[in-house]
Amino acid sequence: MSRLPSRLQPLWPLVKRGHRAGALAIGAVSRHTTGPLRDGVRAGSATSRATATAEPGTVTFHPVSPAVTLDRPAPPGDPAGLTFLSSRTRTEIPERFVLELAGGQLISRHGAVVTAGGILDSETSHYFGISSWREHPVFWNPWPARPEVVDGTVAVLSARGTGHNFYHFVTDELPRIGLLQEAFADVRPDVWVLDRHTGYQKQLLGMLGIEPDRVLTPGPGFHLQAKRLLVPSLPNAVMDGPPESQRWLRENLPAKETTGLPEKIYVTRGTTPNTRRMVNEDAVRAALEQRGFTCVDPGSLSVQEQIDHFAAARVVVAPHGAALTNLAFCRDGVRVLELFAPGYTVHCYWAMTSNIPDSRYRYLVAPTPVGTGDNELMQDIELQPGPIMDALDQLLAS
């Protein structure tokens, strides 16, 4: 999600193109400048195996599990046959591994993993919307300040998008703990590099037993160098819902109290314009309440309460949004109806639902866009109750 102010959201596509072009140009100059480069990036590699090959003295590749090909039948929805789902029916969950770097560096709040010799490892430094490591935003600061040196083991969990996005924090950052434990059963890092900005992040880290005094949180100008840097891979880099990651979440963040919670829930995104809210939500809620649904506002709940509500739910209806990350904790056989604006449809929550045994998923896309200009990412959703009830009937009938 763009972090531009709401009034500037329509400019996001232009800003993104300029940001990529700037990183490409600055990096091209800085990497070929004569004289001392201090601790900047001097080269890059497309894969972590290539990084280990290029710098065998300081980089070790620890495989954990091989790549897995998943076949998932495309779900029903309206309009039918949308490519955002059909294109993901066969997908490869990449090889899982941990990269170990002696003298490794972590540069910038964007999580650029750099070897002692200055090689940017693109695979563990994945960033949205770039086509090669040469466009990585780390190049906007090609000559960073001297690093903070940690004479010990540092584990890197934070990644692109995890700083202020609930979905990416839960599905990308947290399961890296499990991956690290699979590679090194007895590992206890001296320092964790992870995001601890928000209330939900602090709650989740507390639930997982990570002590705040051993945490470093990336921010502007961040630059760290460790005697031993451990970097788990990013199996969810393209939001395909790796089953192993979801299994780890369910096992390590279990529901605690579901008694008395509603089995049919509608998940609201509130009333702020240009946030993928439901434009006529009052009418939609009224129609759903007649069907026995309860409106749930995730922003008013603790993280544990969100987990418990989704674990109790038998049917979930919701506009696309980060709260659906909690589908990871749903019971077997759950039914999910996801509502989209026409300009932004994405497969991530269908992928998560498909990991749940006996589950059913259906989508419904609004016919016309509402607001935000060229920034389709944040279009509001305008759907009448009738089509939503029809889609719900079809979901439950199946």
Helices and strands as residue ranges (DSSP letters): G 6-11, H 12-30, E 43-45, H 48-54, E 59-65, E 68-71, E 77-78, H 83-86, E 90-93, E 96-102, E 105-107, E 112-114, E 119-121, G 123-125, G 133-135, G 137-140, E 148-156, H 166-168, I 169-173, H 175-183, E 191-193, H 199-207, G 212-214, E 215-216, E 223-232, H 243-252, E 264-267, H 281-290, E 294-296, G 298-300, H 303-312, E 315-319, G 322-329, E 335-340, H 348-354, E 360-365, G 376-378, H 385-397
